[in-house]
Amino acid sequence: MGSGDEDVLKGKVDQAKGRLKRAVGELTNDPGTKAEGTIDKLKGAAREVKGKLENSLERELDHT
């Protein structure tokens, strides 16, 4: 398992939590919770990309 795999997994989990939090905010008409959900989702997406980049870099370095 590559070093970025943990970030990829945690990023996906953060995105799911963000989607859930945003949905709760919409159901309760709470703009703060909706905003938190959006932020969590974006953070998760960034973390997932970071993990994928780490894995890609690791593969490239292994091939040189």
N, C-alpha and C positions, 0 to 999 in steps of 0.2 A: 504494500500500500504506500503510495507516494505521500510526501509531507503535506501536500495541498489537499489531500482527500478529506481531512478533518474540516478544513475551511469550506470545502464544497458542501459537505453534509450539513454543517452548522448553518451555512448560508441558506440552504434549502429549508431548513427548519425555521430559521428567522423569517423567511419569506412567507411560509405557511402561517406562522403566528401573526405576522403583519396583516395578511389577508383576513384572518379570523378577527383580529382586533378592529380592523376597518369595518367589517360586516357588523360587529356588535355596535360600533359607533353609529352606523347608518340606522340600525334597528332602534337604538335608543335616542337617536337624533342628537348625538353628542359630538360636536365638531372636534373637540380635543382628542377624543379617542380615535376618531377617524384619521386625524392628522398623525397621531402616534402610530397607527397601523400603517399608514403610507410610509412614514420614516423607517419603521422596522422592515418593511418590505424592501425598500431601497437599500438599506444597510445589508440585508441578507443577499440581495443581488450582487452588491459590490464584493461581499465576502466570498461568494461563490466564484465570481470572476477571478478574484485574487488566488483562490485555491487552484483553479484551472490553469492560470498562468504559471504558478509554482510547479505544477505537475508537468506542464509543457517544457518549462525551462530545465527541470530535472531530467526529462527524457532527452533533451538536446545535449545536455552536458554528458550524459551517459554514452551518447553516440560519438563523442569527439575524443 
